[in-house]
Amino acid sequence: MDSNFFVPKPTTLKVVETPLLREAINRSLSVHSLGALIVWFGAGRVGKTTTAQYLIRILQKRVEDQQEASFRGAHYTAGKITKGSGNEWKQAIRGLYSAVFGSQMDQGFYVRNTPEELARHTVYGLRRLNVQLVIVDEAARLSIEAIQAISLIRDVAYESGWTLTIIFVGKDDLPRLMTKVEHVHKRVLEWCFFKEYSFADTWDLLAELHPYFAELDASKAQHVEIVQAVHELSAGLPGLMVPLLHQLDYRLKNHSGLIDAKFIRAVHLLTQKAMADSLKQSEGPYKPFRQTQKPPRTNKSEKQTVSTKSA
Amino acid sequence: MPKTVSNKLKPEHEIVLRALELANTTYNRVVNHSEVIAALSLSSEDVRRLECSYENNLRHAVSKILAQLIVRKFVFSAGTIGHWKYYGTETSLAHDNRFLPNLNSRRGFVLELVHRTVTSYKRPVRIGEILDLAAEDPATNQLEPKLITQSVMSLKETGELAVISSTLRKDNKGTNYYLPSTLDPKDFTSLQPLTWLEQVAQAFNELWQQEVTAAMSAGRRPKPITTGAVRARLLASPQPHKNMKESQPIVSAMISLSQSRNPLVRKIKRNGERASLWAPINVPNDDLDVSDAYASDSERVVEAVRRATERLDTPVSIRDVQSEIGLDSELQPINSATLHSLLSDISRSRSDKDRRKKCFYRVGTIDGRTYYCFSSKDVPGGRFYVRFHRIRSAWLRSSAARHSSTIETWEASSILIGRALLMQDEARTTATRLFKLLVDRHGNSELRTTAEELLATATAIEKRVEDWLNENKSQRSKCPPEVSTSIPTLTTSRLKEILAPLYPRAQDSNNINQLVSLLAPAIRRVPNPRFKYRFSREPKHAAEHLFDRADALIYAAKKWGGRECCFQGMIAGSQLGYLRDVRFVLPVLRASEQFEKRLIGVACLAFLQTSEAADYLKTVAMRDESAAVRQAALWACGFSNVEGVAELIQQLRSNDPNTQVRDFAQSVINAERASWWLL
């Protein structure tokens, strides 16, 4: 039965160190000693989260190798904290605490204490775990109050002599959020804009990701066309390129013909068409099935035949 | 006017005349023949001569002689007072002194005495009161009480004294109340009851009038009056009678009022009821509402239990009974006994046919609250109910019920494997108990359905946990095959010792029970497996529940601990759940494990505080590759009061490669036991 289904083999996650990735990490670490707030902004699927996770792994490796001045980092995805949803400061601090330490903050402690005390307790824990960098992903979900609360953690760490860098990662209106309040805005010491890949970046990435593309020749127009197709279909976003490659792998299992730009577009179109059909279907009103149906209409000639027969 | 003695008198007549003159002179008034005889008695010779001369006795003879002297005008008679005739002689009395004296008869004296007594008491009086006043009055204190009593009787017979009322009580005050006939009884009507029985009768009448009024306004028949209601009424008076100090006199009084020659009340008999109800003698049973009448608090409570069980269709607790009482004020107990004690006493009283037949039955306790059912045929169902809810209560407190919803998201570690095994054990135990319970055919359909649903839930959770454990076989194989469910515990007094330096209320609380009520909601309590009975001298055997030691320490750390204490307490609390088997914590301390897991392991061991944990903590403090973990382990050793912690501190202070750890060791070098909490 399993032979009827395409079950891919498990693969290890491979992160390609693109120039953009290196640039973002280096620029962020360059201001780390200042205990900075940093903003990483870009469209979805551009590679922000991948970069963040990669940074955390780098830091962890340094700690495991017991390198000098090594420290740990933590990455978590923020949940929605809307304006007016209770004590947003406390919610934000508790979210960071739970994500970094893997343990829930005690409810009694949470209720009983002020945001400042929660922040002090969190900083104490960060120091104990030697965490000096925290990446808050999807930070645009946070309210401005929540962002100020996370900034408070940074301030408390700074006052206690602990270097703590907080990177806010997001899209949508994150930049406007971070510049809303001067207290926060002035503490943002670095901005990283993740833009879409250029054609050349796409070529390099594809070559790293897939052996097929590694063998392509930039001097051949057909090969250029293939990469162009991938670049165009993924809009230069690495987060869309990788799934496209997986879809290609699936289709190639049963395809023995030429692999060209058309083939790639066709593969992409299959998914797009399904999406379009789904959207179209979902737009119309729901029509329940009719239990009784009107009898089908008959031709007049048939009627005459019947009447002649009966006569 | 009599002439002077010119004619010769007989010597006997002369003797009497001389005696009369002497008496007149002595009394300076006319005298009666008794006074003459008294004067005559001064000479025994004269008395002897008269006695010898006449056959009749002296009194009669003197009387005859005086009559003859009056005829011969030697003596005059001034008149009579009562039965007494008064005599005089012109030679011994002045002209203006020959009239009758202003003397009263004994009856007259007594009548006047009655007048004075009535005036004093302002009401009809009894003989005893008359005698009391007579004894105090110098004018009458010479009269013998017996004579006064005779005079009163005589005056009554002649109609000069009227009997106004009488009492059944027999004492030296008499039974009847007298008033001179010349006085209007209305002017001397007593506003207050005169005797104890009258007080009781008055209280009963007042209560009855109130009940009649209330019944009329409610459109029902009046209810009989209870002895308790009469007692309450009498107690409420400004100056309660001295008999109210005991309960029996009121009962005796009501019986007396019902059994006298003219009974005022009658007793309402009710089958199976010991307490009495009373109604006026002239009110028949058909005019009474006996159905809801409660003669005692016991009846009220029994009725409350009956109604509560009927309304809820389940065994009821004291709260349900209180709610029922709140719905009907008639059910409110009126005496000082608490509802708790009434329920307890009534449920214990049994089958003496002369005693209450109506009672209820204790079917068990759920979380310390006792439940009762009304009918004996409901007892098996009630016990089913109690057993089920005990199982359910234990289930709801278990980690399987509380923590299993997120098990699929758990990242496998030995601690979580241990927790999963604990949940599996709890779910299995609960399912087994429910299965055995359901074999019992008792319990109504709704309850059985609930039990079956709970059984299904427990079974499903057991399955889910089993699936998760199977998914993490590799991790599970590194852990012990079974989890220990024994829980290290603390008695309340021991907990008080631990908390006293941190929790001010624990310092002040002399009453251990007060501490339990303060902390029990926050700190987990578990049944004491060595519990014998509540009043055992050994605290370990007297407590029905004990505090979970680890939970108590974690709670205290989070609430009152310093930064490190609170931090590790939160980690331990979050990770351990209800797991208390240290064997599942030790694997995370291996060097191969991630730094975060080792830190979690240290925090858990700090609060489990077993001897095995102590050895591991010391090892970790010395040898872990992470400075943060070594520092945490050092704190844990001090917090757990591990043996040899002082030497460990010295070693780390001197030899640890990390500055932070050395500084920490330096800071705690002389730390006291309690100060580890505040770090």
Contacts between the chains, C-beta under 8 A, distances in Angstrom:
chain1	res1	chain2	res2	distance
A	63	B	595	7.7
A	72	B	595	8.0
A	101	B	570	7.9
A	101	B	571	6.8
A	101	B	596	7.9
A	102	B	596	6.3
A	102	B	600	7.7
A	103	B	570	5.9
A	103	B	571	4.9
A	103	B	573	7.9
A	103	B	574	3.6
A	103	B	575	6.4
A	103	B	600	7.8
A	104	B	570	7.7
A	104	B	574	5.0
A	105	B	570	6.4
A	106	B	558	4.7
A	106	B	569	7.7
A	106	B	570	5.1
A	106	B	573	6.4
A	106	B	574	7.9
A	108	B	522	7.7
A	108	B	558	6.5
A	108	B	559	6.7
A	109	B	558	5.4
A	109	B	559	7.7
A	109	B	566	7.0
A	109	B	570	7.0
A	120	B	563	7.8
A	121	B	563	6.8
A	121	B	566	6.7
A	121	B	567	7.0
A	124	B	563	4.6
A	124	B	564	7.7
A	124	B	567	6.0
A	125	B	567	5.4
A	128	B	564	7.7
A	128	B	567	6.5
A	128	B	599	7.8
A	128	B	628	5.4
A	128	B	631	7.6
A	128	B	632	7.0
A	129	B	595	7.7
A	129	B	596	7.2
A	129	B	599	7.1
A	129	B	628	6.2
A	130	B	628	5.9
